[in-house]
């Protein structure tokens, strides 16, 4: 452990309201949930924050509920909870696949969907699912709640629209109709951080095809491929769509992969999805 | 702070941000739980909290308040002998973690199920085949013992009724 923990302060609210009050009086405090990412940084001494807010005990935020046409997943719901949730299995199976692909059983037992969203890594494995599903993030502070469409939640690399005093309460996902698809490419099939992660929803109706694609690890944030979706839906020209995809993403060379590899694999994945589900 | 450790009530004092792994090893003297990577990849530090396998290197002490924790020191299970007999352990650093994870699996576990559930535990010596043999044998022995105990206790109850 490279961080001197004696210099750290942990505040433990008993209720959500108390958590909001602490956030008002301690600007810049770092909320913590399952700690599967936060404690990695703490261990390596790269975490700047010295004040932390323990949310783990706020059991209201752990619930997965059905609300009419929506599934509301509490921010503290763990990947294990998501994997075993009957409504999630029924309506958003690609989220179950994404949850399965994150770490080992030990990480799935602690990591939360709210943590994945707040952490804002471009490689977050549930994030392309939320992008393709057009989820809505519910934020709250002592001043009230607000709803932010997932696709306008990130403003840059690990930057979000969240204010300093706000917490993620839940994420709302519409019960999806049509076919869902999820694919993660990493160094190995278990325990890897993604080099490319992609989720897609396709639905055929009277007016044609409705396609939505979310993709991660290829830009500063997880993104939707709006232009690629449009070209595929209108023309069905997969070669043209692959070209568009390559212009829509901005992958980089980093320790996990190269921009060239990521572009090639992203285009291949698009073709795989197209051939399996849409042709 | 109170919690149940290996079936006994414990009241321990430590910094709330201290890793559960360090509290176990340094404050409570339970060095059976090992530190491997310190980032949730290798599973050497696996313990059970309320029956669920977790990496104790990623758990702040504050978050174990009121829970039931099980470490390798609290285990008396056929898995332990099976790991020794089937070549499931070589250098031994990953073994406590593997045994803790394996405890969450059913008696009739399949190879596929083992591969998925134990993917959060890494071993650099055995090549995993010895581990899979050990887990399968240990869990099935435990299952048979449980069945036998149940049979004996129902037979005893029946005999007492007569």
Interface residues (C-beta under 8 A of the other chain):
Chain A: X1 X5 X6 X8 X10 X12 X32 X34 X35 X36 X39 X40 X42 X43 X44 X52 X54 X56 X57 X80 X103 X104 X105 X106 X107 X109 X110 X190 X191
Chain B: X15 X16 X17 X18 X19 X22 X38 X39 X40 X41 X43 X46 X52 X53 X54 X55 X57 X58 X59 X60 X62 X63 X65 X101 X104 X116 X117 X118 X119 X120 X121 X122
